[in-house]
């Protein structure tokens, strides 16, 4: 393999410890590490050897009780072979280096030994990668490479310094309506910040996954201020229509969640951008991440606040501006769910909760496998269930499928890797599950849970069945991609769920849904394993259950567990998905001192005598403070010296002497002040922003802006550590050890320049930097850590704010000095008091009251001719003293604004009295059909008529609930049918109708519906009593039948099989209209028992409001006799006019 990147040479010199004694009085000789050609990350063990070995060599103790005796020391250098250190610590006659990168070289008992290793190496073949020693031979895996003419070192790159090229746009997750793959559509854009044309030949591009590429070929120049686009594919027919200036093919592969782009030339990092979706960087799909054009430097692009999602559409449908200037990063929220698009994990679909169960950056509502309609709490024929959410692990999966209910012992945890070494825990952890039965087991919905007091879990979810074969295994983990997870064969990925390395309970939990209404859902523990620090989990090795102990009882005993013994994937130890090796006779001995790790007081450092001077459980060879007991080995500043042995001083990370705290830094605002005293945290409202000077005229804004703060409390506050934020600009107030105190009911002024000679004459408490106030609109925030203390969002002539004027401060009315009232624009006004060099404001002094201006039009209420409606023009056409904006007759003077008929028009402009027959329904009319004839549904006096239609009366409608409150309406709607005869009546095949729907058939071949003699049944929209409010429904009609609760009333009718009208009721919801009682939410209409016939129930006077509660709390007697206290009232007779136009019986 030929490496085009830099070769690295490292030299490690073992430094003597003061006062140390060495064998024969000599110091160890300088130890030089030989070249390691490929740039590879060092393992944790390797880094420890870099630090620990020289210290061990310099220690006065020689490992035995006789300091006059010749001693030797074997020092392995993990993973590096001859590319690592070669130590001459014994009498081996010189260096033991054999020149072989695939051996480790030791001097032991006066002899050189050269055991084989599995270290990274260079086999000299440019067409191989991931070169490693195996069996004493350096071998690599075949990869794409150049032709035979490719040779030589990396060409010299352009002569640039940091910041002369800036990365301005990155498209790491193309979509293109599903037609543009990452391998074709990824690209990023850079800009030339110099005044000269730059030839990019030799520029080295790399990412965070060690992919790299060297720019060569033609067309590699970029003009001053111009943009240049790099991409994986320059073919516009497949890359989404992007004009790529230079294609790097498969050399760079950008990850969506965490990755980086680094530009280097001749060893200089010109620019780099590192993104991490978990650290406030945009999480995007189908949108480029672009640098705001007002944040255009190589420093600006280090912050996630400078980036946002592109909005300009490209040819593919994705958003981006490749090769063009970016726009400003404005806070867009297209789906109006309260989450800005550049932070929204599903910007097209409102999802305020940002639910992302698998933590892949795509909200559940936008997952490509999301089932349309699933999660709306309405079960459809295509769904097994629908519990109203898109979560799995609660009995009904995010695909609306029923999940498995497993019993204890149905699955066994047989192996897990809590602490991978080759990749991060977030990607490389895994758990192996075993099915001990003779049949496959479905595990959809199984919860993988960690923790006891605060359990955290992830479900196993898939659109298809997840099956563990009989006597077989399933491996689950956070990441399924072997390139990212260390090479583990993950069957199902569950997202991020970190297992602790020292103390953890891991559970398999099955959700069991209650089978009866009086039962509760259950969480059943299928299996669990608990370990603690005594288990001693090494980095890069699994915990493996002995294959003879695969039961839920046996795996509770940690003596049946051992460490993984087989190398898999990238080099970690374990046997995921396969039968575990036996633990019988196995003992772990990481340091090779022949003392098992389980009883070794230094598992990583040889100490065969187990000396432990301070008896704290850690041998002197690895104890951070060997002469003072410190069983927690706490080393706050990570300098290798335990806290109890640290030399006291403020800032060493250890609480010493009179210190109340010591967090190891000199920064305020983190709970510990620079002087090591405890800071008192600020809460919301402890400081209030009371005045803003955003646009000065006496001096330049860059020196004259300021902010006034007020302390409304009874306690003095130190503003050291307060974070000032304006947009993406942040400044933490830090006066060092000096106090910045604001007394109770007092003011402090902070500004961009604290010098009165330059800032316009303002006496300031503190001068900040890196924050500037925008003139027209913006938001100023004060934070203490993650706690918002106060914020003001201002905008000229918007949301009650007055228009802003240069040279005038914005001041909060002195009767509104709190962190809630200062959010309201109308509580602010322009200052009227001159200060300093001539601008207007009152910095550090009490503000004047702002005259009341309810509508925010800058005309005080006392003089505003329309005080409750903004009318900055104060137009008053009829000169009656009432502005046009609120005048009920703006064309005719009517100062008294009289409006007798309450129609919103003043008497002076009011329309003439209602005229029956003019087709305009006006006050006093219940209808107006354009004539003055009775008998057509609207009488000659424009009042609704009620007619009686001939009905057979075999079955009578006796009760109606059209407005449920105990459950969601219309789920709780129903009506009651009563059979007044002495014989059972079969209504199967009869039909229902309302105003808009007819011919809805009752029952069916397998659903016979009958009404017993002298009894009643109920028909409703929902048959499920848990949904309909507790009603027993004989037949559930479709949603096309609706019981209206509007002011126009409703209608319901029932027909026999031959189409004969059996009964109908046209009810009114307005009290008193045609004798009806009027709707009362959650209360049914009941027919008086004495009026149980199809003629009497046509009259509203025969109906009452129910008084008895049922089920979930509504009132009525569904399916039972109506209240005997309900008596028909004297009211309008049905009459004998033709049927109203809503119901044309012959035409149905």
KOLNU-330880 format. One record per residue (C-alpha): z, y, x. Coordinates in steps of 0.05 Angstrom, whole numbers, plus 5000, padded with zeros to 4 digits. Last residue first. Layout:
ZYX...
***
This chain:
496551713307491652153269494752013201501552253225499752943253506553143281507353793318503454173264509254163215508453663157506253953090511654293048516653883008523254183029528153903080533854263046537254813086544654713092550954473057554454043108554253293117560953003138562852763209570252573204568051843199565751863272559451443280559950683280558450353347552050253388552950913425559251283401558551973431561552443483559752423558565152193606562551613649563051103594565051413527568452033500569652153426568052813392560752763373557253403348555253353275548853203235547353213160546253973160540453883208536553553151531553003166537352503171537952503096531152203085531351623133538151393108545151393138547752033104554751793087555951613161554452333181548952303235551552433305548552913357551152723426555453153473554353223549551953943544553054233474546754323434546754673367549854423301543154383264542754743196535454973203537455383264545055443260546155293334539655253373538054553397533654353338532053633318525753323290527852623269523252063249523851403211519850783193512851083199508150513182503550333241502849593221507749393276513149863249513650583274519350983305519651733314523052233362522552993365525653553406528354253403524554883421530555163460529854603509533953963508527853503501528852753491523152473533518751863523513751833581519751623624518950913599523450593546529450173564531149693506537849433483541749923527549249843537551550533558555950683618553251353643545951163651546151013726551850513734550050243665543050053690538450033628535550733641531251133592534950953529534850543465541550373432543149853379546649913312549449433260549549303185545248693196543648543269538248963304533248563344529448663410525948063440524248153514520147583542513947693500515248443496520348973476518549633442511449883449510250623467504650793419505651553423507052103474507052863472511453033413515252373414513251673396516050973394512750323374514649663340512649043378519748753377523449083321526548443293531148633235537448223218538948223144544248583100540749263109543249913141540049733208541950313255537950583313541551003368538551483417539051543493538852033552543451903612537951823665534752473638539352803661543652593720550252293699556452543664552453153641547652843592543153293548538952903496544252453467541852243397545451863340543451563273535951423274535050973213531650293208528350033144527350753123520050693100518651433115514851953075514852603113520053133095518253833117521854363155519255083157520155563215520956293195515356813196516857113128510856783095513356123124511255773188510055023183503855093140507255123072508155873069502656373080503557053114498456933169497756973245502156363262508556763275514856353289522456433292521857183276527657673280525457963347518057853358513157283354506257583361500857243318500457883275502757523212509757813208510058523236515858663284518059383289513859883329513759833406518660223448516660803493521661343472526460803449526760553521523359913539527459323564527058983496534259143478532359353406536260003412533960203482536860893499535461113571539861743559535262153605529261993563523262393590516862033574512361673624517861293661520560953598525660443620526660833684528960383742523460453794520861093761527161463782531861733729533062483731528762623670522962903710517762473673514462233738520862113777519061853847525061783894520061573950525261113982525960723918530660133928533559923862541059993847541860743859535660983822535961743823539861683889544562273900551361953894548561273912546761513981539161523994537561094054533760584012539260064021539859893947547459983944547760593989555060783995556161324048557361004116564461154140564861484209565761034269572161014310571061144384568760714443561460924435560561444379553061534372547362034377543562144443544462794480546562654552553662464534554962394459552362674393555662444328551262284267550761524272545361164233547860684180550759984173554259664114547459614078545259104130550458584113552558134172557758664192561658484129563157794156565457934227570158494205570459244209567659434141571660064124569360404188562060334168558359954223554160394269546860374290545860854347540861424344536261614401530161284372530761204296531760554258529960504184536160304144538159574140538759284070535158634084529458974121528059714137529259594212531858894228538758704252542158024260549358134281553557584310560957444320565656954354561056354352564655764384560755324433564055634494566456304469560456634437558157334421551357394389546357964382540257844338533858224338529458724302525959374316528559594385529858944422536458944461536358734533540358184568539457984641545258424665552058644639556159264653563459254632568659714600563660284592564561034590557761264564554361884595547061724587546961074626545261354695551061804716555761424669554960794712556360164671548959964663546459454612552359584567559259384545563759834504570859634485574559854423581659814396585359544335589259074381588059194455581558984489582958724559577858614614582258284667580358264740580057574773572557564771569658074723565357554688561957674621557057094611549957354602544357014561537257204544533456714500534557134438540257614453546557254477553057524505557856974527565157164529568256904593572257534609573257884542580857874549583857964480590258324460593258044395594258394328586958274307581158734291578858784364572459214363566259144406561059694420554359494448550159894498543060074518542160664566539860344632533559954614532860364550531060974592535361594586536262134533531761754486535561104474533360514432538159934419544760294415549059824374555759944341561259514308560558814338567058474319571758084364576957584340572257444281570656724297575556454348576956654420579956164469586256374507584856254580589555834622590856114691587355854753585456554779578156454760580456314689580955614660578555494588571155504604569956234592571056464664567756174725570956074792570055334795574154704807577154654738584254844760589654964708596555264701597055364776604055474803603654884851597154504846592454314790586553974824579254204819579454544887578655224856585655494868588555194931593054594945590854094999588853464961592752814967594852744894587752924873584752334910580452484971573252244967570552934954569252804881572353464857576753124805578552514847583052104802584451414832587951254765593050814803595051394847600751174892601351594955599751295023592651045009590051664973582851534954584350784961578350384986580850065051588150195032587649694976588049934905593449644859598250244866602749904918602850524964601250125027596249644995593649175049589248635019589048245085581748055073579648775064572148815057570049415016566649384947571748974908577849304939584149034905580848344900583647894845577847884796573248064853574447394885577047434957572147135006571147805041563947825019564348524989561548334921565547694913564347424843566946724829563146154799566245464795563745364724560145994701553745604685547145974682545446304616540046024570534346514563533047164525536247614577538147224640541947724683541948104748538348774758532248794803526449134768525148564720529947984727534447734783538847144763546447114771549347534715556847614721561847134690564846994623568946404599575246724627573747304580576346914520573547214456566946844472570346184454572046384382565146634362561946014394557345904452562245614503557945104541552845634561558246034599557746744572554347264618556647974631550548294663549848554734546649214757553049604768559049154771563449014710570648934731573548524673580348834689577449494666577149254595572948764553572448614479567248154446565648134372562247684322559947694249564848254229563848354155563449064127564749014053562349393992567549443937568449043874569749293803562349393789560748683812556548423871558948923922554048993980555648624044554049014107553948574169557448774234556148524305561648814348562549064419569549284438569749694502573749864563571049984633563450004630562750324562556850124520551950684503548150664438541451024444535850724403535750044367529949694401528348984379525548414422527448714490524748314548528348704604523949004657528449584679528449924611523050454625517050044649519449484604518449914542523149654488528650184497535650204467537149464469536448804432535148104459534547544407536046814425534746124399538645514373534645594309529946194315532646904310528547274258527248014247523148044183517748574180518549324167523749324222531049544230536749294272542349794258545950264306553450364309559050814330566350644317571651174326578250804333574650154352568450284394561549984396557349724338550749364332549749344257545448794227540549094177535048584188538247964219534347374190536946714217532446124234535445444218539344934260545045414273547845704338543546334335544746724399544847474410543347804477545348534487541649064528542849694569536949964609534550594574540651014560544550664615539650944666534950504706535550024766543149984764544649754693551849814668553249524599548648914607550448404553550447654545552447114494554247504431554246964378551046974309553046644243560246634268562747074212557847094154551247474150548447894094541248054110538148694087534448844022528049234034527149974019523750104086529750514110533749884096538049724035544749384050547649964089545049784158538650194152538350914134532751274096536951474037536951433961539250713953532450423939531749673932526749103938521149603934513949513912515849523839519450183847526850333854528551063846533751323895528551763929529351383995522651033995517451463960512251354014514650824063515951114132512250704186509451314220516351634220516052334189522052304141526051914193525452494241521452374304525352474369526151724381533451724361532751084320536651374262533352054264536152454206534953194217539953354160535653934138529653474127523953874095517353534113512153834160516954034216519753324226524153324289525154074280526854444345520154804354519454834278525955204267531054824226533355144160529354664116523855164099518154674116514555204157520655424196518055884250522656224301517656634342515656404411510656934429503456724437500256344494494456604535488456144539486255534580489455044532492155404470495754864429496554534362493753854343488253824290483353514340479354164347485554564364490254924316494455514339501955374326504555164394511754894393516855284432519055444503523156004534529555744503528655084540530055454605526555294671520255654647523456334658524356214732517156044745515456674707512156814640517656914590514357444545508356994536512756444508511755804547508255274506510054564484503654274455503854014384501853334358508853054362514353504390521653494410522854204436528054244491535254334466538453854517537253184481529753304482529853334558524753744595523953884669518954424690517054534763513855084804511455204875515854674907514154754980512954135025505754325042504254434969508354204910507654254834512853864794512053644721518153334689520552794642525452644586523552514513515952484509514252164576508252424615503951924652500852184716496151784760492551474700486751964700488052604741482753014706481053734728478654324687480154004620476654324561480454014503476453714444481753204426481452784490476252284464469952684453472353224501471752754561476153084614481452534610488552534638489253284639489853894683488154574654487355214694489155914670487056574702491357144728487557144794481956624793483055864796479355424844478854664839471754584815470254054867474153464892481653404909488353484876493652994899497152574846504152314835508151854789515451834811517951784739520052514737512952764746508552924806502853384824501053514897496354094912491453874966485554244936488154784889483755334917487055994896483356634879487457244897491757734859497357224849500456924786495156374777496856034711498055294697496454854637498354144619494653554590495752894552490052704504486652094535492151614555496751934503492051704447488052174403485851894335492351884296491152554263490152854333496752574360498252834429505252764458505953084527501953714515504854204565503654964570505355514620506655184688506855764737503155824803505356364852512656224833514855884898510556044957503355844968498855645025494155164989494954425006493654045070490653365055495452785044494652305103488651895122484251405085479851325025472951095048474350375027475050584955481150874920486650484886488650174820494549704827496049004853503348824861506648884929509048404984513448475046515247775071522247505089522547085026521447694983521348405010518848914961512649344950512549684881505049824890498849494918491749754931493750214988495749595029500549735088505849255061510949815056518149625039523349634984529149155001529748434979533648185040533247635093539147515139538647765211544847605252546647885321552547555357559047835385563447635326558547945277553248455296548848555236541448685221538748645149531948315145525448495108524049125147523348705212524249095277529548615303534849155307541248845338542249445385546249335449549648755484552548455421559848655435561448925367560349565327553149695343550649905274543449885249542450345189536950245138529450175145531049535180532849235113534049775060537049444999544449465015546549645086551249075106556749255156560048665193565848895236568348635302575248675334577548635406585148595408589349185430590249445359593648795338595448745264588448645240582949045206581749565260586050115231584450785265578850935217572351205247568050615232570550595160568751325152561751205181560850625131563350995069558251555063551451225074554450575048556150914982549051174976546450464985551050184933548850714883541650524896537251014932531051264897524551104933519851524975515551005010515751005086522950875105523351105177529050855221536251045209539751295271546951145290550251585342555051175383561851005357567151385397570351055456577650935473576450185484576750095408577050765373582851205353582151765301586052405311581052825273575952365239569852255281562952385251558151815241551252115250546051935197538852105210533652055156526252035164521952085103514551985096511352485050506652274995499851955005502951255010498150695028500050005000
***
